[in-house]
């Protein structure tokens, strides 16, 4: 196990691994036992977490991603002609603050410079008034040219540039709006895409149909390796390969554009407009995430909607709610907001830490969560038309796309809370269990948002060169659903046993599990082991013993656990990184579920949490441990550093909260 170190560009940005072990923290005072350390650390964390609860009952930590959110927000405003100097200046301060010393911007703390992110950040700063000759701008431009210039950036970056004439639309992959008519059994229909991609692609087909160009306020020749020839000839892969086949399909779509029926094109645009508007949420956003909202606003504007139209006005207002102000002069844009996820995880952490089940904070949280249950059909019902709704979404407002992961964790939280209206809770849980069972895929596992969303075709489209665009089942989501089903007395249900078999089949040879929605193998393993035990596997089961041995093997010398996001693309980084509070929490949760409370590994992990906690009960964690798209899009959930360590400490002191409840009832 190794850890990143400070390089010349800042913490861990050198792109190399340090083979020197991290020095262990000072040993705790001899008179203070590990139990006493855990009690003191947990008590501080409980106080801190309780103080952060909103009066309405929810928790929400900041959701930190990368500066493309901020850059694209400014590009949107420029395109729509709604420039606001205060917003531009505040956003520029944030973007500048995230630049590395080599002039680049990364997609996660300590990560390497990213070409597309650097290009978008550079353009945004230029829009905000930064001079091309400024040192931080010349460093960025030189690095972009060194990496191949704009021509090597991802498709979405070049779409933004095309909106201002900095790139030719005809040199972008084609996505015709007529795909809205593809039936659900047809390859590459919109429901073959994951919900986040679907919400983005439909409005982008409108944008690509119009190919608008807003007059560019300046040139970008400095971002091209050869400004006179900025678009090198694309090489065609052999026709016998998938890449070659899809390149030729894209060429055919470009030809189709020239001969497409105008009547059919107009009808497709109207249908796309209807589809977009139907999916606008009550708060004006789309799916509770920023990128689809941005593209939907542009699409509707191109379709003739005035900026004062209620639909467009609400959409623009919703985007302002993604803004976080670290201080009075600095503005950061969140890609999404996570109140449901944060609230259920905080509730589990507090309950497992020993907070009374009827504590007012937990009851308020339960009230709020019960009010957020989604009871109307959404896009998931295209594949499950007869299924009764009953899930929870991730965000404040997102009735179209509830997900099985939030639903499982909310159910686990509600089961821990003694609510004054138990019948209401039981009705909600019954709907949640029924809905999650109905969302099981054919292989016995669960994806996050859709059933059997496993087509390999969308990922091969030239248009889709960034991030995961399908939603196949994953070990972490499946584990959370299995844990929920076990808590609801369905551990022996054939559907649960099928899921259990799938989880066992997904274990890696060294004993860990891949983490789709968290970084990475530590998250997968920290999710799966507690689920296996909850479903009835004994701690002596070979799969659990392999997981324990792996966790002990990859523990950092300082007693914590850490894993860098590069583990998604480079096996050298698996369970390799600076220790973090959230990842240490995941490892401890797995070890405790496996019966390892008295092990040296657990003792050292608890000691690390105690030694690194701040006086106010918080943990500092600049590292990104959440995953949007493996490797391509990373997240720092600011509440992860609180809820997972506290859950682990609570289980060290008291055992799993649901197990305690079951023993009490028995």
Residue, then its C-alpha position, 0 to 999 in steps of 0.5 A: x500500500x502506497x500513498x500520494x505525496x506532495x509534488x511541485x504542483x501541490x498535493x498528489x498531482x505529480x501523477x506518480x506514486x510514492x513508495x514511502x509509507x505514510x508515518x503512523x500517527x502518534x500512539x494514543x495515550x496509554x490510559x485511554x482505551x480504544x473504546x474510550x477513543x471511539x466514544x470520544x470521537x463518536x460523541x464529537x461527530x454526533x454533535x457536529x452532525x446534529x448541528x448541521x441538520x436543517x430545521x426541515x429535517x434534512x442534511x445536505x453537504x456540498x457536492x464538489x466536482x470540477x470547474x467544468x460546471x462553473x465554466x459551462x454556467x458562464x458559457x450558457x449565460x454568454x450564449x443566452x445574452x444574460x451576462x452578469x458581471x458579479x456572477x462572472x467575477x465570482x465564478x472566475x475567482x473559484x476557477x482560478x483558485x482550482x488551477x494547478x501550478x502547471x496551468x491545468x485543471x484536474x477533475x479531482x483533488x490531486x489528479x492529473x491535468x485534464x485537457x477538456x477541463x482545462x480548455x473550458x476553464x480557460x475559455x470561461x476565464x477569458x469570458x470573465x476578462x482574464x488577459x491571454x497574456x496573463x501568466x496563468x493563462x499562457x501556462x494553460x494555453x501552452x499545456x493545451x497545445x502540448x496535449x494536442x489542442x482543442x482537436x483532442x478534447x472530448x465531444x461535449x467540449x467541442x459542442x460548447x466551442x461550436x456554439x460560439x463558432x470556435x469549432x465547426x458543427x460539421x466536424x462533430x458527431x451527428x445525433x438527429x432528433x428523429x431518434x426520439x421516435x425509435x421504439x424501445x426495442x430498437x437499438x440506440x433508442x433513448x431508453x437504451x441510455x442511462x437516465x443521466x445520458x438520456x436527459x442530456x442527449x434528447x436536448x442535445x439532438x435539438x441543439x445539433x439540429x439547429x447548429x446555432x452560432x453565437x458570435x464569438x467575443x474573441x478568437x481561440x487560436x492559442x488553443x490550437x496546435x496549428x491555428x491554420x489547420x485546427x481540425x486534423x483529418x480523422x482516421x477511420x478504423x477498419x469497417x470490420x471493427x465496432x469503432x469503424x462501424x460506428x464511424x461509418x454510421x456517423x458519416x451516414x447520419x451526416x449525409x442523412x441531415x442533407x436529405x432529411x424530410x423537413x416535415x419529419x424533422x419539425x415533427x421530431x423537434x416538436x416531440x423532443x420539446x414535449x419530452x423535455x418539458x414533460x420532464x421538468x421538475x416542480x423546481x424548474x430543473x431536469x432530473x435534479x442535475x445541472x448538465x441536462x438542465x443547461x442543455x434543456x434550457x438551450x434547446x428550448x431557447x432554440x425552439x423559440x421559448x422566450x427567456x420570460x416564458x414560465x418554463x424557461x424562466x423556472x429552468x434558469x432560476x433552478x440553475x441559480x440554486x446549484x450555486x454555492x458561495x464559499x465566501x461572499x466573493x466566490x461562486x462554485x456550481x454544484x453538478x447536483x444536490x444530494x439531500x435525500x442521500x445525505x439525510x438517510x446516511x446521516x440518520x443511519x450514522x446517528x442511530x448506529x452511534x446510539x442516538x435514541x430511536x425517537x430523538x427529535x432529530x431522527x423523527x424530523x429526518x423521517x418526516x422529511x424522508x417520508x414526504x419525499x417518497x416518489x409515488x408517480x411513474x417516471x422513465x423507469x416505468x417504460x421497462x416496468x409499466x405495471x410496477x407501483x411507484x414507491x422509490x426515493x430520488x437523490x435530490x430535492x425535486x426529481x420525481x422522474x428518476x428515483x433510484x434503487x440505491x437511495x430507496x434502499x438506504x432510506x428504507x434502512x434509515x426509516x427502519x431504525x427510527x421510532x416514528x410517532x406514526x408507525x403505520x405511515x412508515x410501514x406503508x412507505x416501506x412496503x411500497x419501497x420494497x415492492x418497487x425495488x424488487x420490481x426493479x431487479x434485472x434479469x441477472x438478479x442484480x440492480x442498476x441504479x435507475x433502470x432495469x436491464x440497462x445494459x446495451x453496449x451500443x450507446x458507449x460505442x457512439x462517437x458522440x459518447x466519448x465521455x463518461x458512462x452512458x448506460x446503467x448496468x447492475x453494480x455490486x454496491x447498489x445490489x448490496x444496498x438493496x440486499x441489505x434492505x431486503x434482509x432488514x425487511x425479513x426477505x433474506x430467504x426470498x428467492x429474489x434475494x438469494x439470486x442477488x446474493x449469488x450474483x454478488x458472490x460471483x462478482x468478487x474479485x480474485x483477491x477478495x474485493x468488489x468493484x465500486x461503481x458509485x464510490x471510490x472504488x474497491x474500498x467502497x464496493x467491499x465496504x458495501x457488499x460485506x455488510x450485505x452478505x452478513x445481513x443476508x445470513x452468510x456466516x462470517x466464516x464464509x470463504x468470500x467474507x474471509x477473502x475480503x477480510x484478508x484483502x482489507x488487512x493487506x491494503x491498510x495504510x501504515x498510518x492505520x487508515x485506508x485510502x484509494x485514488x480515483x486512478x484505480x479505475x484505469x490503473x490496477x496499480x492504484x487499487x486501494x492505494x492512496x492517502x488515508x481518508x475518513x470516508x474510505x476508512x469508514x467503509x473498510x471498518x464497516x466491512x471488518x466489523x460486519x465480518x466479526x473483526x471488532x477485536x482485530x488489530x486492523x480495526x483497532x488501528x482504524x479506529x485510532x486513525x479516525x480519533x487522531x485525525x478528527x478535528x476538535x469540532x468533530x469534523x474530518x478534513x477530506x479534500x480527496x474525492x471518494x464519490x463517483x459519477x462516472x468511473x474515472x471521467x467524473x468524480x465527486x467529493x461529497x462533503x458529508x461522506x467524511x462525517x457519516x461513514x466514520x460515525x457509522x463505523x464508530x457506532x458499530x464498533x461501540x454498539x453493533x449494527x443498529x438494526x441488529x440491536x433492534x432485532x435483539x431488543x424485539x426478540 
